[in-house]
């Protein structure tokens, strides 16, 4: 199976600026004097940083609306903004392979503090070749192949709570004068995440079925925390391409286990999900990994919490 999971840049450092200048769409935010400027790498971190930071923070998200983060790389303007910021918040766990060289390229007088917000989450290791189509409980078969860290920590409210606390702590460290504000807003965020956690635990525990079929392997933390198992058409990256034999095996499993829905995502092509659904004689439905918002979702003021609520309702429909 072809794998395109990006582990990091191998281009010489001297070519970095040239490559960045030619990359695609970038952030639209600008530095604001007098506030704590926080640069984030993608949507969930941006959402939590904005909520916890409130009026004390100017949050700039590098990833444009409608773009998923796996294959995106930053532009030269992103280097400029980050160099002038106080905080740079990234997920880590292997999601942003470009971060090490990006940080090296910042202006020499930059005082920005880089924070890996997934720190403290119990990370899942997976063998993509062996586990790409049957993963969710965090267990990995013993083999000689290289293990990879699953970076999709934010998809579980339990992990998101840890990430939100890391963001709060980084804001307090960068701007202790407004600690009380950050603590108060964090408690509001934590309350919403705990409510989501309770709903997922309560509702999914009632479901007679526990297996889901998804477009790419983005839901292992959600599955581990709420007793589900995912079968993924593609691997950790949505660009990983399954073989025809993989699709046949999945279609047979869907029929055998009487799975009624194949989940797909809005930010990547749904072609393979629909192909598998057609082969297995089932329907498709959205399960959102919250890697970013579509333009329509942003226009409708959707957010992490509303989209996770929709995820829960779709899971209930699929598993009942």
C-alpha positions in Angstrom: 0.0 0.0 0.0 1.4 3.4 -0.9 1.9 5.6 2.1 2.5 9.4 2.0 2.6 10.2 5.7 5.1 13.1 6.1 7.6 12.5 8.8 9.7 15.7 8.2 11.5 17.7 5.6 14.6 16.4 4.0 15.4 19.4 1.8 18.6 21.3 2.7 18.1 24.1 5.1 19.3 26.7 2.5 16.3 25.9 0.4 13.7 26.4 3.1 12.9 30.0 2.5 12.5 29.4 -1.3 10.1 26.5 -0.7 8.1 28.4 1.9 7.6 31.3 -0.4 6.1 29.1 -3.0 3.7 27.2 -0.9 -0.1 27.6 -1.1 -2.7 29.5 0.9 -1.5 30.7 4.3 -2.9 32.5 7.3 -4.8 35.8 7.1 -4.0 37.0 10.6 -1.6 39.8 11.5 0.4 40.7 14.6 -1.4 43.1 17.0 0.7 45.2 19.3 -0.3 45.3 23.0 -1.8 41.7 23.0 -0.3 38.3 23.5 0.1 37.1 19.9 -0.5 33.4 19.6 0.2 31.5 16.3 -1.5 28.1 16.0 -0.9 25.4 13.4 -4.5 24.2 12.8 -8.2 24.6 13.8 -8.7 22.8 17.2 -5.7 24.5 18.8 -6.8 27.9 17.3 -10.4 27.4 18.7 -9.1 26.6 22.3 -6.5 29.4 22.2 -9.1 31.9 21.2 -11.6 30.8 23.8 -9.1 30.7 26.7 -7.2 33.8 25.5 -10.3 36.0 25.0 -9.6 39.7 24.6 -6.1 39.3 26.0 -4.9 37.4 23.0 -4.6 37.8 19.3 -4.8 34.3 17.8 -3.4 33.7 14.2 -4.2 30.3 12.7 -1.7 29.2 10.0 -4.0 26.7 8.3 -6.5 28.3 5.9 -10.2 27.5 6.0 -11.1 24.5 3.9 -7.6 22.9 4.1 -6.6 19.8 6.0 -3.3 19.8 7.8 -1.5 16.6 6.7 0.2 17.8 3.6 0.1 21.6 4.2 3.4 23.6 4.7 3.8 27.2 5.8 4.7 30.3 3.8 7.3 33.0 4.3 4.7 35.4 5.8 4.0 32.7 8.4 7.6 32.8 9.5 7.4 36.6 9.8 4.3 36.5 12.0 5.5 33.6 14.2 8.9 35.4 14.7 7.0 38.4 16.2 4.6 36.3 18.3 4.8 35.4 21.9 3.5 31.8 21.6 3.6 29.2 18.8 1.2 26.3 19.6 1.4 23.1 17.6 -0.1 19.7 18.1 3.0 17.6 17.9 2.8 13.8 18.0 4.1 13.8 14.4 1.3 15.8 12.9 3.3 18.8 11.7 6.5 17.4 10.3 7.6 20.8 9.1 7.8 22.4 12.6 11.5 21.7 13.5 12.8 23.4 10.3 10.2 26.1 10.6 11.4 27.1 14.1 15.0 27.1 12.9 14.0 29.6 10.2 12.5 32.2 12.5 14.2 35.6 12.8 17.3 35.5 15.1 15.8 37.9 17.6 12.5 36.0 18.0 11.3 35.5 21.6 8.5 33.1 20.6 7.9 30.1 22.9 7.0 26.9 21.1 4.5 24.6 22.9 3.6 21.1 22.0 0.0 21.0 23.2 -0.5 17.2 22.9 2.1 16.7 25.7 0.6 14.6 28.4 -1.8 12.7 26.2 -1.3 8.9 26.3 -0.2 8.6 22.6 -1.2 5.7 20.4 1.4 3.8 18.4 0.3 2.1 15.3 1.8 0.1 12.5 0.1 1.5 9.4 0.9 -1.4 7.1 -0.6 -3.9 9.6 -3.1 -1.8 11.5 -4.4 0.6 8.8 -7.7 -1.2 8.5 -8.3 -2.4 12.0 -7.4 0.0 14.7 -9.0 1.8 17.5 -8.1 0.3 20.9 -4.5 1.5 20.8 -3.0 -2.0 20.8 -0.4 -3.0 18.2 0.5 -6.4 17.0 4.1 -7.5 17.6 6.0 -7.1 14.3 9.3 -6.0 13.0 7.9 -3.0 11.1 8.3 0.6 12.2 5.6 2.0 14.6 4.1 5.4 14.0 2.5 7.8 16.5 -1.1 8.6 15.7 -1.3 12.4 15.9 -5.1 12.7 16.0 -5.3 13.4 19.8 -7.9 16.2 19.6 -10.7 14.0 18.3 -11.4 12.7 21.7 -12.8 15.1 24.3 -10.7 13.4 27.0 -7.5 14.3 25.1 -8.8 17.7 24.1 -9.2 18.5 27.8 -5.4 17.9 28.3 -4.6 20.0 25.3 -6.8 22.9 26.5 -5.0 22.8 29.9 -1.6 22.9 28.2 -2.8 26.0 26.2 -4.0 27.7 29.3 -0.7 27.0 31.1 1.3 28.4 28.2 -0.8 31.6 28.2 -0.3 32.0 32.0 3.4 31.6 31.6 3.6 34.1 28.8 1.3 36.6 30.4 1.0 36.1 34.1 -0.6 39.5 34.6 -3.8 38.1 33.1 -3.7 34.7 34.8 -7.1 35.0 36.5 -8.7 35.7 33.1 -7.1 32.7 31.5 -8.0 30.4 34.4 -11.7 31.6 34.3 -12.0 31.0 30.6 -10.2 27.7 30.8 -12.8 26.5 33.3 -15.5 27.3 30.9 -13.8 25.4 28.1 -13.1 22.5 30.4 -16.7 22.4 31.5 -17.9 22.1 27.8 -15.3 19.4 27.1 -16.3 17.4 30.2 -20.0 17.7 29.2 -19.0 16.3 25.7 -17.0 13.5 27.4 -20.0 12.5 29.6 -22.3 12.5 26.6 -20.0 10.3 24.5 -19.5 7.9 27.4 -23.2 7.6 28.2 -24.6 7.4 24.8 -22.0 5.1 23.1 -22.1 2.7 26.0 -25.7 2.0 25.1 -24.9 1.1 21.5 -25.2 -2.6 20.6 -22.6 -2.2 17.8 -19.1 -1.0 18.4 -17.4 -1.0 15.0 -17.1 1.9 12.6 -15.6 2.2 9.1 -14.0 5.5 8.3 -12.2 7.1 5.4 -8.9 7.6 7.2 -7.4 6.5 10.4 -8.2 9.6 12.5 -10.4 8.2 15.2 -8.2 6.0 17.3 -8.3 8.2 20.4 -12.1 8.6 20.2 -12.4 4.8 19.8 -10.0 4.0 22.6 -11.7 6.3 25.0 -15.3 5.3 24.2 -15.0 1.6 23.5 -15.2 1.5 19.7 -13.0 0.0 17.0 -12.3 1.8 13.7 -11.7 0.1 10.3 -10.0 2.7 8.1 -10.0 2.8 4.3 -6.7 4.8 4.4 -3.9 5.2 6.9 -2.9 8.0 9.3 -2.7 10.4 6.3 -5.8 10.8 4.1 -3.5 10.7 1.1 -2.6 7.0 1.8 -4.1 4.9 -1.0 -5.5 1.4 -0.4 -5.2 -1.4 -2.8 -8.1 -3.0 -4.6 -7.6 -6.1 -2.3 -7.9 -3.8 0.8 -11.2 -2.5 -0.5 -12.6 -6.0 -1.2 -11.7 -7.1 2.3 -13.3 -4.1 3.8 -16.5 -4.6 1.7 -16.6 -8.2 2.8 -16.2 -7.2 6.5 -18.9 -4.6 6.2 -21.4 -7.1 4.8 -20.4 -9.8 7.3 -20.7 -7.6 10.3 -23.8 -5.8 9.0 -22.3 -2.4 9.2 -24.8 0.1 7.8 -22.7 3.3 7.2 -19.3 4.2 5.8 -18.1 7.5 7.3 -16.4 10.1 5.2 -14.9 13.6 5.8 -15.6 17.0 4.3 -12.1 18.2 3.7 -10.9 15.2 1.7 -12.3 13.3 -1.3 -15.2 11.0 -0.5 -14.6 9.0 -3.6 -13.2 5.9 -1.9 -15.8 5.9 0.9 -18.6 6.1 -1.7 -16.9 3.3 -3.8 -16.8 1.1 -0.7 -20.3 1.9 0.3 -21.6 1.1 -3.2 -19.7 -2.2 -3.2 -21.0 -3.2 0.2 -24.6 -1.9 -0.5 -24.6 0.6 2.4 -24.9 4.4 2.9 -22.4 7.1 3.7 -22.4 9.7 6.5 -20.0 12.3 7.8 -17.7 11.7 10.8 -15.6 14.9 11.2 -12.0 14.6 12.5 -12.1 18.4 13.1 -8.8 19.0 11.3 -10.3 22.2 10.0 -13.6 24.0 9.1 -15.1 24.2 5.7 -16.1 27.7 4.5 -19.7 26.9 5.0 -19.1 25.7 8.6 -17.2 28.9 9.4 -20.0 31.0 7.9 -22.5 29.1 10.1 -20.4 29.7 13.2 -19.8 26.0 13.7 -17.1 25.1 16.2 -15.4 22.2 18.0 -18.4 21.6 20.3 -21.2 21.7 17.7 -19.3 19.5 15.3 -18.5 16.9 18.0 -22.2 16.9 18.9 -23.0 16.1 15.3 -20.3 13.4 15.4 -22.0 11.8 18.4 -25.5 11.9 16.7 -24.1 10.3 13.6 -22.3 7.6 15.6 -25.5 6.8 17.5 -27.4 6.5 14.1 -24.7 4.2 12.7 -24.3 2.0 15.8 -27.8 1.5 17.1 
